Each structure stands twice: as C-alpha cells, then as structure tokens.
Amino acid sequence: CGDGVKDFGEQCDCGSKGMCSILTERGKCCDRKKCIFKNITYQCSSKKCCTGCKYNKEKVCRKAINDCDASDYCSGKSNRCGLDMKAPDYDMCNNNTGFCYDGSCLNLNSLCQLKLKEYGAFF
C-alpha cells in the first residue's frame, strides 16, 4: 500500500501523499494510508471510465479512427475501456472503394503498397 499500484487486497492505491495530491481524482476517492475507498459507494479512483469515483456508462473511451473502426464505450462495470471493436472483415469502406480487413480499409493500391513497400502502385 502506498506505492501507486493496486495490489491484491487493495481497493485502490494513489501512492504517496504528494502523489495523491497531484492525482486529485485518485486522492478524492482513495484513502492513501489504508488503500481502501473513502466511501463504500465508490467503485474506482482512476482510468478513462471512472468519473467522480464511479464507473462511467456509455461514455466514449476510444474514438473510431477510420471507417473500419468503431467507437468504444465504457460498460459501467469497470474503470477500463473494453475491447477495441472493429468492423467485420470484408465490410465495404471508403465510399465502397475498399474493404475492411483487421481494422484497416484496404483497396488494390493499399495492398500493393503493403506488398511492395512503396507509396504508389501503377496499374
């Protein structure tokens, strides 16, 4: 307790006194000497899906970066963002000029670039 890392048996750990005061959200939620929440209704002390010592629900925690990615939301059951959701492989993307594969929008030009490691492909 007091090292800033939540270990087995601890509900929270905001670290030293100085660290707890810098990390105000953690310090508001966590008793730094006992490594337990200051209130029995508290659920968390930090991370993207924690606000006001409670789990967020349906807050965007990771924005989509392209047509083949999806925005990810807090579940309300954890202080961490869930799995990085992607569109199914072979869904159409980029105004139907490409297809999704492993979270990227690919077309013939991008496939050639990957294969040839060049910035353009000429057909």
C-alpha positions, -999 to +999 in steps of 0.1 A: +000+000+000+013+034-009+033+025-040+007+038-065+000+003-078-032-015-069-021-048-055-041-079-043-063-070-013-063-032-021-093-014-035-072+015-046-037+029-043-029+065-051+007+064-039+025+088-016+009+119+000+025+141-027+013+118-055-023+116-041-025+154-041-013+156-077-036+129-088-067+147-074-093+122-088-074+093-071-069+113-039-106+122-037-116+085-039-089+066-021-076+066+015-039+066+008-029+051+041-054+021+041-057+017+003-095+015+005-121+037-010-131+067+012-168+058+007-185+024+004-203+035-027-171+043-046-161+019-073-129+033-088-103+061-085-088+065-120-088+055-157-109+066-187-141+050-174-141+065-139-155+099-130-163+111-095-152+077-081-179+058-101-178+037-132-190+056-163-216+040-186-218+046-223-191+073-223-168+071-254-134+059-241-118+052-275-129+071-307-131+054-341-100+062-362-114+051-396-144+035-414-133+001-402-130+010-366-159+016-341-160+040-312-157+020-279-178+028-248-174+023-211-195-006-199-204+008-165-189-023-149-152-014-150-129+016-150-112+004-182-122+007-218-134-026-233-122-044-263-112-023-294-141-031-317-136-032-354-159-037-384-161-072-397-135-082-423-147-076-459-173-049-450-171-021-476-154+012-466-142+045-480-174+051-501-174+015-513-139+018-528-122-005-503-129-033-478-122-037-441-095-061-430-082-063-394-095-027-387-079-011-418-096+000-450-078-016-479-080-014-517-058-026-545-035+003-542-030-001-505-025-038-509+002-032-535+018-006-512+019-031-484+034-058-506+059-035-524+066-011-495+061+018-519+039+049-518+021+042-550+011+014-573+007+018-610-016-004-630 
